[in-house]
Each structure stands twice: as C-alpha cells, then as structure tokens.
Amino acid sequence: MKKFNGFEKYLLEQGLNMVMEQMKIDIRQAEAKGKNALMTEGYVDMIGKETLEKLVSLTKKQKS
C-alpha cells in the first residue's frame, strides 16, 4: 500500500481540522436553536483524533 508523504499528510490534517471546527460550529448553532444534533462536539473530537492517529500510521517516516 502506498503511504502519504509529509506534504500530503499536512494537507489532510489541515482539511480534517477545518471540517471538525465547522462541524462543531454547526452543532453549537443547532443547539442554540433548540434542535438536537446527531452528534456532540466530543464525538467529533474523538473521531477526529482517531483519524489523525490513523493518518500518522499511513505516512512515510521522514529520513533523518
């Protein structure tokens, strides 16, 4: 299986962080309107952290 290089990893991390932040904003806005969100901010953080850990394992090791 091919692995990501450092730049690809950076792009994926930044994109994931942006999506996570937007999801948390959307959850807060829904709750402010009195609606029940399908997931909590904690769930978004938990899944995001797990995904970032998987990304590390799928990235080439840097040469020293």
N, C-alpha and C positions, 0 to 999 in steps of 0.2 A: 504494500500500500504506500502510495506517495505521502509525504509529510509536508506540512506548511513550512515556508521559510519565515524568517523574523518579520519581514515586512507584511506578509500575508497575515501572520498572527496579530500584528499591530492593528491592521485594518479590521479584522474580525473582532478583536477586543473592543475597539472604539465603537464599532457598529452595535455590538451587543450592549455596551454601556448606554448608548444613546436610546436604544429600544427599551431597555429596562427603565430608564428615567422617564420616558414618555408613558410607559405603562403605569408607573406609579402615580404620575400626574393624573392620568385618566381615572385611576381608581379613586384618588382623592376627590376629583371633580364629581364622579358618580355618587360617592358617599355624601358629598356636600348637598347634592340634590335629593338626598333621601333614598337613593337606589342601593340595592345590594350588588356589589361587584362579584364576579365569578371567582376571583382570586384576591388574595391580600397582598399588600406590599411585601410582607415577609416571605410569602411564597415566591414572588418574583425574584427577591434577593437570593433565596435558597437555590432555585433552579439556575439563576444566572451564575452563581458561584460554582455549581456543579459543572455547568457548561464551560466556564473558563478553565476549570481543572482538566476537563477532557481536552480542551484546546492545547494546553501545555503538553499533554502526552502525545498529541498528534503533530507536534512541531519538532523540526530538526534541532538537534543540540548544536549550540554555537561552538565553533572551534576556538580554542584559547590561544 
